Amino acid sequence: MSQEELRELYCARLEKEKQCYIAKVTGISKPVLSKFRNNKIDLYPYLFEKLEAYLLENH
């Protein structure tokens, strides 16, 4: 999965869940998730794996 594919999956999930909940569950800070969502940064591999696992497990 690419950064862009994960970003699209994350943005779609935000229609159902709040960013603060996803941040709490994954351990990724809200500012990092916000910057990722707005295409300002790409996630480090370990953060990418955390978010990918959460989004794929809880769809």
N, C-alpha and C positions, 0 to 999 in steps of 0.2 A: 504494500500500500504506500502511496506517495504522501508527502506532506499535504498537497492540495486535496487529495481524496479524503484524508483524515479531517482536514479543515471543513470540507463540505458535510461530512458525517457529523462533525461536532456542531456546526451551525444548524443542521436539521434537528439535532437533539435539543438544542436550546429552545426550540419551539414548545417542548414538553417539560423540560426541567430548567431549574435556575442554575446559573453559572456558579453561584456560591455553594450549591449542593455538590456539583461536580468537582469543584475545587476541594471541598472537604473530603469527599470520598477518595479522590485520586491523590491528594496531597500536593497538588500543583496549585501554586498561588493564583488568586483571581487576576492580578495584573498580567501575569504571564499568559493565562488563558485568553484574556482580553486582547493582548497584542497578537497572539496567534490567530484568534478569530478575525481580526482586522487586517491580517496578512502583513503585519509589521515585522514579525519574526517567524523563524522555523523553530520547532522544538528540538532540544537536544535528544539524542537517541533514547536515553533512559526515560525522559518525560513522554516522548512519542509512544514508547511501549506501554507506559502506564495508561495514557489516554486511549490508545487503541484497544487495549485489553478491556477497559471499562466500557467503551462504546460497543464493542463487539459482544461482550458477555451480557450486557443489559439492553439489548435492542428489543 
